[in-house]
Amino acid sequence: MNEIEEQEWDAETYREWMEIVTRGRGRRLGWVSSSSAPLPWWFSLVSDFTTLPSSQRLPGTQSAVHFSAICINVPHHLSYLLRLFLSAGGKLLKARLPTDVGLAGALQAAVALAGDTSIFVNATGLGAKTLVQDRSMYPIKGQTVLVKGEAESATTLVDVDRDTSVDDETTKVILEGCKELAPELLGGDGEFEVLSVQCGLRPAREGGPRVEKEVFEGGVKLVHSYGHAGAG
Ligand SMILES: Cc1cc2nc3c(=O)[nH]c(=O)nc-3n(C[C@H](O)[C@H](O)[C@H](O)COP(=O)(O)OP(=O)(O)OC[C@H]3O[C@@H](n4cnc5c(N)ncnc54)[C@H](O)[C@@H]3O)c2cc1C
């Protein structure tokens, strides 16, 4: 997958989500990014893109830009997509596909479950490492902190690691880093009220995501779509 194709996905996704926001189903955010010199490739795509003068930048930053971004509540968005799917006649089945019978064997199991279906999508994320034996898959650990207030206080830690336990030191670093960015969420004691801390693994792949079609015996088609890393 090359960078241009990935940029096209990002552009299409941004347009789709802005459309959802316009229809009143989502929330638009003014967003400031502070490491964007030279101009990022997406500067002409996003709404309200401006470069901030030094008087409006955080201390210590050399450049900053402002643009409209979208705040997505992922569980809500996924339920919305599921409702669209079901209302279009889709059926939801939950099952774990075997990983010790090769991809063709796993696909056979999927065919047996799904019945009269000829196209499948392999969106198994890190599971592709065993399901497809794709050795280029690797996890990138991330941690987020949810604080009381209007927004989720970012952010994530990048690290190649399979351990999903919360790291208290990382929580401290995240909260300290966010104090300057979101002072309006601080309580009277100058601290955030932490609601939850969570950790997960992003499904990354050397060489970028794999999005391609494969055709199996009997004409069953499989579209691979995994390895999306931090750009889910
Ligand atoms: C802390 C953190 C913060 C993030 N923040 C952002 C963000 O702000 N914006 C963003 O765009 N992305 C973000 N991401 C990345 C995003 O979560 C991922 O890119 C996205 O979830 C990938 O989606 P996916 O469907 O490809 O894989 P997954 O979400 O990993 O889904 C794979 C699914 O396949 C199933 N599966 C695997 N093997 C099998 C099997 N053998 N049989 C049946 N099912 C199987 C798994 O159970 C799972 O449900 C973040 C990730 C983390 C960890």
The ligand as an SDF file (V2000), in Angstrom:
LIG
                    3D

 53 58  0  0  0  0  0  0  0  0999 V2000
   -4.7500    3.5930   22.6140 C   0  0  0  0  0  0  0  0  0  0  0  0
   -5.1460    3.6510   21.1730 C   0  0  0  0  0  0  0  0  0  0  0  0
   -5.5990    4.8440   20.6440 C   0  0  0  0  0  0  0  0  0  0  0  0
   -6.0080    4.9220   19.3190 C   0  0  0  0  0  0  0  0  0  0  0  0
   -6.4660    6.1170   18.8340 N   0  0  0  0  0  0  0  0  0  0  0  0
   -6.8690    6.2170   17.5450 C   0  0  0  0  0  0  0  0  0  0  0  0
   -7.3480    7.4480   17.0220 C   0  0  0  0  0  0  0  0  0  0  0  0
   -7.4450    8.4570   17.7160 O   0  0  0  0  0  0  0  0  0  0  0  0
   -7.7350    7.4940   15.7160 N   0  0  0  0  0  0  0  0  0  0  0  0
   -7.6590    6.3900   14.9160 C   0  0  0  0  0  0  0  0  0  0  0  0
   -8.0190    6.5020   13.7350 O   0  0  0  0  0  0  0  0  0  0  0  0
   -7.2080    5.2120   15.3750 N   0  0  0  0  0  0  0  0  0  0  0  0
   -6.8020    5.0890   16.6760 C   0  0  0  0  0  0  0  0  0  0  0  0
   -6.3200    3.8950   17.1440 N   0  0  0  0  0  0  0  0  0  0  0  0
   -6.1390    2.7880   16.1930 C   0  0  0  0  0  0  0  0  0  0  0  0
   -7.3890    1.9900   15.9560 C   0  0  0  0  0  0  0  0  0  0  0  0
   -7.8920    1.5190   17.1920 O   0  0  0  0  0  0  0  0  0  0  0  0
   -7.0290    0.8030   15.0440 C   0  0  0  0  0  0  0  0  0  0  0  0
   -6.3820    1.2670   13.8920 O   0  0  0  0  0  0  0  0  0  0  0  0
   -8.2930    0.0650   14.6040 C   0  0  0  0  0  0  0  0  0  0  0  0
   -8.9410   -0.4620   15.7290 O   0  0  0  0  0  0  0  0  0  0  0  0
   -7.9650   -1.0520   13.6270 C   0  0  0  0  0  0  0  0  0  0  0  0
   -9.1860   -1.6420   13.2470 O   0  0  0  0  0  0  0  0  0  0  0  0
   -9.2280   -3.0910   12.6330 P   0  0  0  0  0  0  0  0  0  0  0  0
  -10.6760   -3.4040   12.4510 O   0  0  0  0  0  0  0  0  0  0  0  0
   -8.2980   -3.1890   11.4680 O   0  0  0  0  0  0  0  0  0  0  0  0
   -8.5780   -4.0350   13.7610 O   0  0  0  0  0  0  0  0  0  0  0  0
   -9.1250   -4.3730   15.2760 P   0  0  0  0  0  0  0  0  0  0  0  0
   -9.8930   -3.2070   15.7770 O   0  0  0  0  0  0  0  0  0  0  0  0
   -7.9050   -4.8290   15.9720 O   0  0  0  0  0  0  0  0  0  0  0  0
  -10.1360   -5.5470   15.0110 O   0  0  0  0  0  0  0  0  0  0  0  0
   -9.7170   -6.8480   14.6440 C   0  0  0  0  0  0  0  0  0  0  0  0
  -10.8500   -7.7900   15.0070 C   0  0  0  0  0  0  0  0  0  0  0  0
  -10.5830   -9.0650   14.4440 O   0  0  0  0  0  0  0  0  0  0  0  0
  -10.9480  -10.0530   15.3970 C   0  0  0  0  0  0  0  0  0  0  0  0
  -10.1920  -11.2910   15.1310 N   0  0  0  0  0  0  0  0  0  0  0  0
   -8.8550  -11.4650   15.1010 C   0  0  0  0  0  0  0  0  0  0  0  0
   -8.5620  -12.7490   14.8370 N   0  0  0  0  0  0  0  0  0  0  0  0
   -9.7450  -13.4050   14.6810 C   0  0  0  0  0  0  0  0  0  0  0  0
  -10.1220  -14.7490   14.4080 C   0  0  0  0  0  0  0  0  0  0  0  0
   -9.2080  -15.7110   14.2350 N   0  0  0  0  0  0  0  0  0  0  0  0
  -11.4450  -15.0640   14.3250 N   0  0  0  0  0  0  0  0  0  0  0  0
  -12.4050  -14.1070   14.4930 C   0  0  0  0  0  0  0  0  0  0  0  0
  -12.1050  -12.8030   14.7640 N   0  0  0  0  0  0  0  0  0  0  0  0
  -10.8020  -12.4810   14.8690 C   0  0  0  0  0  0  0  0  0  0  0  0
  -10.5540   -9.4250   16.7440 C   0  0  0  0  0  0  0  0  0  0  0  0
  -11.2450  -10.0590   17.7900 O   0  0  0  0  0  0  0  0  0  0  0  0
  -10.9870   -7.9820   16.5260 C   0  0  0  0  0  0  0  0  0  0  0  0
  -12.3520   -7.8080   16.8750 O   0  0  0  0  0  0  0  0  0  0  0  0
   -5.9270    3.7880   18.4870 C   0  0  0  0  0  0  0  0  0  0  0  0
   -5.4800    2.5710   19.0190 C   0  0  0  0  0  0  0  0  0  0  0  0
   -5.0960    2.5050   20.3520 C   0  0  0  0  0  0  0  0  0  0  0  0
   -4.6210    1.1760   20.8980 C   0  0  0  0  0  0  0  0  0  0  0  0
  1  2  1  0
  2  3  1  0
  2 52  2  0
  3  4  2  0
  4  5  1  0
  4 50  1  0
  5  6  2  0
  6  7  1  0
  6 13  1  0
  7  8  2  0
  7  9  1  0
  9 10  1  0
 10 11  2  0
 10 12  1  0
 12 13  2  0
 13 14  1  0
 14 15  1  0
 14 50  1  0
 15 16  1  0
 16 17  1  0
 16 18  1  0
 18 19  1  0
 18 20  1  0
 20 21  1  0
 20 22  1  0
 22 23  1  0
 23 24  1  0
 24 25  2  0
 24 26  1  0
 24 27  1  0
 27 28  1  0
 28 29  2  0
 28 30  1  0
 28 31  1  0
 31 32  1  0
 32 33  1  0
 33 34  1  0
 33 48  1  0
 34 35  1  0
 35 36  1  0
 35 46  1  0
 36 37  1  0
 36 45  1  0
 37 38  2  0
 38 39  1  0
 39 40  1  0
 39 45  2  0
 40 41  1  0
 40 42  2  0
 42 43  1  0
 43 44  2  0
 44 45  1  0
 46 47  1  0
 46 48  1  0
 48 49  1  0
 50 51  2  0
 51 52  1  0
 52 53  1  0
M  END
$$$$
